[in-house]
Amino acid sequence: MKIIRLAGPLLALLLPLYALAQSEVEPGVTLTSIVSAVEHTPDGHTKVETIHPTAILSNAHTGSNIARGLVYSGQHNTVELAGVKSNLILTTATPAFYIHIDPDDPNNQREMMTLVRLKPAKETRIVFNFTANAFGGSRKRHVDVIAVTKVDVPGNWLKITPQAPLPAGEYGIVLLPTQALLFPDRVYDFSIPAK
């Protein structure tokens, strides 16, 4: 009896995953993860890569900001990812990205989904840089946004393609809040290697 009672809730949890696993977004391309990169190689092969999220770290740069405050210079802090390289290395400069959008809030997510270039630092990759005046006012968010084309794909998918080939470097897909003082809690990061 207990097995039958558990089967209903378990089935309700697995149905969205089953539907996601059956999502064909291009002929012959079936996605099984919420964020994926699809690469079409010059030799005619198609490669699908799952992009896993990386947690964001906030660096207040307390020591340098105290020193800046002594000379009335502007403050700054950064939002970063650990490490100077992503674990995921894509092989083409023109990948397509597919993001599964929540059907309860599609328009907001569609607008906020952004491709950004990450800036390598000493031991991290900077996602955002925040600046403010010496007294903490006039705070601004600085982010290197990449121009993309967004297309809705049946099955609650958003296809994002860069408008130009991506130069070698570090990149991430983020749900960029419209309020400039906010930042997301994770980045779907990847690297484009030098040729």
Phi and psi in degrees as GROMACS dihedral restraints (atoms count N, CA, C in turn):
[ dihedral_restraints ]
;  ai    aj    ak    al  type     phi  dphi    fc
    3     4     5     6     1   -63.5    20    10
    4     5     6     7     1   -35.7    20    10
    6     7     8     9     1   -63.7    20    10
    7     8     9    10     1   -42.1    20    10
    9    10    11    12     1   -65.8    20    10
   10    11    12    13     1   -39.8    20    10
   12    13    14    15     1   -65.5    20    10
   13    14    15    16     1   -34.9    20    10
   15    16    17    18     1   -78.4    20    10
   16    17    18    19     1   -22.5    20    10
   18    19    20    21     1   -64.3    20    10
   19    20    21    22     1   -38.3    20    10
   21    22    23    24     1   -61.7    20    10
   22    23    24    25     1   -56.0    20    10
   24    25    26    27     1   -62.6    20    10
   25    26    27    28     1   -37.3    20    10
   27    28    29    30     1   -64.6    20    10
   28    29    30    31     1   -42.8    20    10
   30    31    32    33     1   -63.4    20    10
   31    32    33    34     1   -39.2    20    10
   33    34    35    36     1   -63.5    20    10
   34    35    36    37     1   -34.4    20    10
   36    37    38    39     1   -73.3    20    10
   37    38    39    40     1   -35.4    20    10
   39    40    41    42     1   -83.4    20    10
   40    41    42    43     1   -23.7    20    10
   42    43    44    45     1   -59.2    20    10
   43    44    45    46     1   -44.0    20    10
   45    46    47    48     1   -61.8    20    10
   46    47    48    49     1   -36.6    20    10
   48    49    50    51     1   -67.7    20    10
   49    50    51    52     1   -38.1    20    10
   51    52    53    54     1   -64.6    20    10
   52    53    54    55     1   -43.1    20    10
   54    55    56    57     1   -64.0    20    10
   55    56    57    58     1   -40.4    20    10
   57    58    59    60     1   -64.4    20    10
   58    59    60    61     1   -40.9    20    10
   60    61    62    63     1   -66.2    20    10
   61    62    63    64     1   -20.9    20    10
   63    64    65    66     1   -96.9    20    10
   64    65    66    67     1    11.9    20    10
   66    67    68    69     1   -82.0    20    10
   67    68    69    70     1   109.4    20    10
   69    70    71    72     1   -97.4    20    10
   70    71    72    73     1   112.6    20    10
   72    73    74    75     1   -98.2    20    10
   73    74    75    76     1   -21.1    20    10
   75    76    77    78     1  -141.0    20    10
   76    77    78    79     1   159.2    20    10
   78    79    80    81     1   -55.8    20    10
   79    80    81    82     1   119.8    20    10
   81    82    83    84     1    81.0    20    10
   82    83    84    85     1     2.8    20    10
   84    85    86    87     1  -114.9    20    10
   85    86    87    88     1   108.5    20    10
   87    88    89    90     1  -111.3    20    10
   88    89    90    91     1   130.2    20    10
   90    91    92    93     1  -102.7    20    10
   91    92    93    94     1   144.8    20    10
   93    94    95    96     1  -125.8    20    10
   94    95    96    97     1     7.7    20    10
   96    97    98    99     1  -132.1    20    10
   97    98    99   100     1   164.3    20    10
   99   100   101   102     1   -70.2    20    10
  100   101   102   103     1   -36.0    20    10
  102   103   104   105     1  -128.8    20    10
  103   104   105   106     1   124.7    20    10
  105   106   107   108     1  -136.6    20    10
  106   107   108   109     1   152.9    20    10
  108   109   110   111     1  -111.1    20    10
  109   110   111   112     1   133.9    20    10
  111   112   113   114     1  -116.5    20    10
  112   113   114   115     1   123.1    20    10
  114   115   116   117     1  -115.7    20    10
  115   116   117   118     1   133.1    20    10
  117   118   119   120     1  -105.4    20    10
  118   119   120   121     1   110.6    20    10
  120   121   122   123     1   -80.3    20    10
  121   122   123   124     1   157.4    20    10
  123   124   125   126     1   -58.9    20    10
  124   125   126   127     1   -25.5    20    10
  126   127   128   129     1   -85.3    20    10
  127   128   129   130     1     9.7    20    10
  129   130   131   132     1    90.9    20    10
  130   131   132   133     1     3.3    20    10
  132   133   134   135     1   -87.9    20    10
  133   134   135   136     1   154.1    20    10
  135   136   137   138     1  -115.1    20    10
  136   137   138   139     1   131.0    20    10
  138   139   140   141     1  -122.0    20    10
  139   140   141   142     1   129.9    20    10
  141   142   143   144     1  -111.5    20    10
  142   143   144   145     1   126.6    20    10
  144   145   146   147     1  -120.3    20    10
  145   146   147   148     1   133.5    20    10
  147   148   149   150     1   -79.1    20    10
  148   149   150   151     1   133.0    20    10
  150   151   152   153     1  -105.1    20    10
  151   152   153   154     1   117.0    20    10
  153   154   155   156     1   -91.3    20    10
  154   155   156   157     1   147.4    20    10
  156   157   158   159     1   -75.7    20    10
  157   158   159   160     1   148.8    20    10
  159   160   161   162     1  -118.9    20    10
  160   161   162   163     1   133.2    20    10
  162   163   164   165     1   -69.6    20    10
  163   164   165   166     1   145.0    20    10
  165   166   167   168     1   -90.5    20    10
  166   167   168   169     1   144.1    20    10
  168   169   170   171     1  -112.8    20    10
  169   170   171   172     1   143.7    20    10
  171   172   173   174     1  -107.9    20    10
  172   173   174   175     1   130.5    20    10
  174   175   176   177     1  -118.2    20    10
  175   176   177   178     1   111.8    20    10
  177   178   179   180     1   -80.5    20    10
  178   179   180   181     1   -10.6    20    10
  180   181   182   183     1    48.8    20    10
  181   182   183   184     1    48.4    20    10
  183   184   185   186     1   -57.1    20    10
  184   185   186   187     1   -48.5    20    10
  186   187   188   189     1   -60.5    20    10
  187   188   189   190     1   -48.9    20    10
  189   190   191   192     1   -69.2    20    10
  190   191   192   193     1   -32.3    20    10
  192   193   194   195     1   -69.7    20    10
  193   194   195   196     1   -34.0    20    10
  195   196   197   198     1   -65.0    20    10
  196   197   198   199     1   -44.7    20    10
  198   199   200   201     1   -62.7    20    10
  199   200   201   202     1   -41.1    20    10
  201   202   203   204     1   -63.5    20    10
  202   203   204   205     1   -39.0    20    10
  204   205   206   207     1   -63.3    20    10
  205   206   207   208     1   -30.8    20    10
  207   208   209   210     1   -65.3    20    10
  208   209   210   211     1   -27.5    20    10
  210   211   212   213     1  -111.8    20    10
  211   212   213   214     1    19.0    20    10
  213   214   215   216     1    55.1    20    10
  214   215   216   217     1    39.8    20    10
  216   217   218   219     1   -98.3    20    10
  217   218   219   220     1   156.9    20    10
  219   220   221   222     1   -64.9    20    10
  220   221   222   223     1   148.5    20    10
  222   223   224   225     1   -88.2    20    10
  223   224   225   226     1   160.2    20    10
  225   226   227   228     1  -150.3    20    10
  226   227   228   229     1   154.0    20    10
  228   229   230   231     1  -146.8    20    10
  229   230   231   232     1   162.8    20    10
  231   232   233   234     1  -128.6    20    10
  232   233   234   235     1   156.0    20    10
  234   235   236   237     1  -113.6    20    10
  235   236   237   238     1   125.0    20    10
  237   238   239   240     1  -133.7    20    10
  238   239   240   241     1   165.6    20    10
  240   241   242   243     1  -115.3    20    10
  241   242   243   244     1   142.9    20    10
  243   244   245   246     1   -68.2    20    10
  244   245   246   247     1   142.7    20    10
  246   247   248   249     1    86.4    20    10
  247   248   249   250     1   154.9    20    10
  249   250   251   252     1   -94.6    20    10
  250   251   252   253     1    -8.3    20    10
  252   253   254   255     1  -136.9    20    10
  253   254   255   256     1   147.2    20    10
  255   256   257   258     1   -76.9    20    10
  256   257   258   259     1   154.7    20    10
  258   259   260   261     1   -73.8    20    10
  259   260   261   262     1   -23.3    20    10
  261   262   263   264     1   -99.2    20    10
  262   263   264   265     1   118.5    20    10
  264   265   266   267     1  -113.9    20    10
  265   266   267   268     1   118.4    20    10
  267   268   269   270     1   -87.9    20    10
  268   269   270   271     1   152.6    20    10
  270   271   272   273     1   -99.5    20    10
  271   272   273   274     1   -14.5    20    10
  273   274   275   276     1  -118.3    20    10
  274   275   276   277     1   154.8    20    10
  276   277   278   279     1   -88.6    20    10
  277   278   279   280     1     0.2    20    10
  279   280   281   282     1  -128.6    20    10
  280   281   282   283     1    55.5    20    10
  282   283   284   285     1   -74.4    20    10
  283   284   285   286     1   160.2    20    10
  285   286   287   288     1  -110.3    20    10
  286   287   288   289     1   140.9    20    10
  288   289   290   291     1  -114.5    20    10
  289   290   291   292     1   134.2    20    10
  291   292   293   294     1  -117.1    20    10
  292   293   294   295     1   125.5    20    10
  294   295   296   297     1  -120.8    20    10
  295   296   297   298     1   127.5    20    10
  297   298   299   300     1   -78.9    20    10
  298   299   300   301     1   120.4    20    10
  300   301   302   303     1   -96.0    20    10
  301   302   303   304     1   139.5    20    10
  303   304   305   306     1   -65.4    20    10
  304   305   306   307     1   119.8    20    10
  306   307   308   309     1   -65.1    20    10
  307   308   309   310     1   -16.2    20    10
  309   310   311   312     1   -78.8    20    10
  310   311   312   313     1   -18.4    20    10
  312   313   314   315     1  -146.2    20    10
  313   314   315   316     1    55.2    20    10
  315   316   317   318     1   -69.9    20    10
  316   317   318   319     1   -41.1    20    10
  318   319   320   321     1   -65.6    20    10
  319   320   321   322     1   -43.8    20    10
  321   322   323   324     1   -63.6    20    10
  322   323   324   325     1   -46.0    20    10
  324   325   326   327     1   -65.0    20    10
  325   326   327   328     1   -39.8    20    10
  327   328   329   330     1   -59.3    20    10
  328   329   330   331     1   -44.5    20    10
  330   331   332   333     1   -67.9    20    10
  331   332   333   334     1   -40.1    20    10
  333   334   335   336     1   -79.5    20    10
  334   335   336   337     1   -20.6    20    10
  336   337   338   339     1   -66.4    20    10
  337   338   339   340     1   120.5    20    10
  339   340   341   342     1  -136.3    20    10
  340   341   342   343     1   140.9    20    10
  342   343   344   345     1   -98.5    20    10
  343   344   345   346     1   125.2    20    10
  345   346   347   348     1  -126.4    20    10
  346   347   348   349     1   152.6    20    10
  348   349   350   351     1   -94.3    20    10
  349   350   351   352     1   133.6    20    10
  351   352   353   354     1   -95.7    20    10
  352   353   354   355     1   144.1    20    10
  354   355   356   357     1  -102.7    20    10
  355   356   357   358     1   113.0    20    10
  357   358   359   360     1   -64.3    20    10
  358   359   360   361     1   136.2    20    10
  360   361   362   363     1  -118.4    20    10
  361   362   363   364     1  -162.2    20    10
  363   364   365   366     1   -57.4    20    10
  364   365   366   367     1   -52.7    20    10
  366   367   368   369     1  -131.6    20    10
  367   368   369   370     1    10.8    20    10
  369   370   371   372     1  -139.8    20    10
  370   371   372   373     1   177.6    20    10
  372   373   374   375     1  -122.5    20    10
  373   374   375   376     1   123.6    20    10
  375   376   377   378     1   -83.6    20    10
  376   377   378   379     1   125.3    20    10
  378   379   380   381     1   -90.8    20    10
  379   380   381   382     1   -50.1    20    10
  381   382   383   384     1  -132.1    20    10
  382   383   384   385     1   152.3    20    10
  384   385   386   387     1  -125.0    20    10
  385   386   387   388     1   126.8    20    10
  387   388   389   390     1  -107.6    20    10
  388   389   390   391     1   135.0    20    10
  390   391   392   393     1  -123.6    20    10
  391   392   393   394     1   155.9    20    10
  393   394   395   396     1  -151.2    20    10
  394   395   396   397     1   164.5    20    10
  396   397   398   399     1   -74.5    20    10
  397   398   399   400     1   179.6    20    10
  399   400   401   402     1   -60.1    20    10
  400   401   402   403     1   -22.6    20    10
  402   403   404   405     1  -102.5    20    10
  403   404   405   406     1     8.9    20    10
  405   406   407   408     1    87.4    20    10
  406   407   408   409     1     1.8    20    10
  408   409   410   411     1   -91.7    20    10
  409   410   411   412     1   177.1    20    10
  411   412   413   414     1    53.6    20    10
  412   413   414   415     1    41.6    20    10
  414   415   416   417     1   -68.0    20    10
  415   416   417   418     1   134.3    20    10
  417   418   419   420     1  -132.6    20    10
  418   419   420   421     1   146.5    20    10
  420   421   422   423     1  -102.3    20    10
  421   422   423   424     1   131.3    20    10
  423   424   425   426     1  -116.2    20    10
  424   425   426   427     1   126.5    20    10
  426   427   428   429     1  -144.4    20    10
  427   428   429   430     1   141.1    20    10
  429   430   431   432     1   -92.0    20    10
  430   431   432   433     1    91.5    20    10
  432   433   434   435     1   -85.0    20    10
  433   434   435   436     1   135.2    20    10
  435   436   437   438     1   -96.2    20    10
  436   437   438   439     1   133.2    20    10
  438   439   440   441     1   -67.5    20    10
  439   440   441   442     1   129.4    20    10
  441   442   443   444     1  -134.7    20    10
  442   443   444   445     1   165.3    20    10
  444   445   446   447     1  -110.7    20    10
  445   446   447   448     1   133.1    20    10
  447   448   449   450     1  -114.6    20    10
  448   449   450   451     1   131.5    20    10
  450   451   452   453     1  -133.6    20    10
  451   452   453   454     1   132.8    20    10
  453   454   455   456     1   -77.2    20    10
  454   455   456   457     1   136.4    20    10
  456   457   458   459     1  -121.1    20    10
  457   458   459   460     1   136.9    20    10
  459   460   461   462     1   -51.5    20    10
  460   461   462   463     1   145.7    20    10
  462   463   464   465     1    95.8    20    10
  463   464   465   466     1    19.9    20    10
  465   466   467   468     1    66.4    20    10
  466   467   468   469     1    39.0    20    10
  468   469   470   471     1  -108.8    20    10
  469   470   471   472     1   146.1    20    10
  471   472   473   474     1  -116.7    20    10
  472   473   474   475     1   124.8    20    10
  474   475   476   477     1   -99.5    20    10
  475   476   477   478     1   125.8    20    10
  477   478   479   480     1  -117.3    20    10
  478   479   480   481     1   125.4    20    10
  480   481   482   483     1  -127.8    20    10
  481   482   483   484     1   135.2    20    10
  483   484   485   486     1   -63.3    20    10
  484   485   486   487     1   143.4    20    10
  486   487   488   489     1   -76.3    20    10
  487   488   489   490     1   -12.6    20    10
  489   490   491   492     1  -143.8    20    10
  490   491   492   493     1   155.7    20    10
  492   493   494   495     1   -55.7    20    10
  493   494   495   496     1   141.5    20    10
  495   496   497   498     1   -79.9    20    10
  496   497   498   499     1   127.3    20    10
  498   499   500   501     1   -67.7    20    10
  499   500   501   502     1   162.5    20    10
  501   502   503   504     1   -56.2    20    10
  502   503   504   505     1   138.0    20    10
  504   505   506   507     1   157.2    20    10
  505   506   507   508     1  -169.2    20    10
  507   508   509   510     1  -106.0    20    10
  508   509   510   511     1   136.2    20    10
  510   511   512   513     1  -137.4    20    10
  511   512   513   514     1   166.3    20    10
  513   514   515   516     1  -155.4    20    10
  514   515   516   517     1   151.6    20    10
  516   517   518   519     1  -106.0    20    10
  517   518   519   520     1   125.5    20    10
  519   520   521   522     1  -131.2    20    10
  520   521   522   523     1   154.9    20    10
  522   523   524   525     1   -92.4    20    10
  523   524   525   526     1    91.3    20    10
  525   526   527   528     1   -80.9    20    10
  526   527   528   529     1   113.6    20    10
  528   529   530   531     1   -62.1    20    10
  529   530   531   532     1   146.8    20    10
  531   532   533   534     1   -71.9    20    10
  532   533   534   535     1   -28.6    20    10
  534   535   536   537     1   -76.7    20    10
  535   536   537   538     1   124.1    20    10
  537   538   539   540     1   -66.5    20    10
  538   539   540   541     1   -15.1    20    10
  540   541   542   543     1   -88.6    20    10
  541   542   543   544     1    -6.5    20    10
  543   544   545   546     1  -104.5    20    10
  544   545   546   547     1   160.7    20    10
  546   547   548   549     1  -147.1    20    10
  547   548   549   550     1   155.8    20    10
  549   550   551   552     1   -73.9    20    10
  550   551   552   553     1   169.2    20    10
  552   553   554   555     1   -96.8    20    10
  553   554   555   556     1    -4.6    20    10
  555   556   557   558     1  -151.8    20    10
  556   557   558   559     1   158.5    20    10
  558   559   560   561     1  -131.8    20    10
  559   560   561   562     1   136.8    20    10
  561   562   563   564     1   -93.2    20    10
  562   563   564   565     1    95.5    20    10
  564   565   566   567     1  -100.6    20    10
  565   566   567   568     1   154.8    20    10
  567   568   569   570     1  -158.6    20    10
  568   569   570   571     1   165.2    20    10
  570   571   572   573     1  -118.5    20    10
  571   572   573   574     1   147.9    20    10
  573   574   575   576     1  -113.2    20    10
  574   575   576   577     1   116.8    20    10
  576   577   578   579     1   -77.1    20    10
  577   578   579   580     1   158.5    20    10
  579   580   581   582     1   -70.1    20    10
  580   581   582   583     1   143.4    20    10
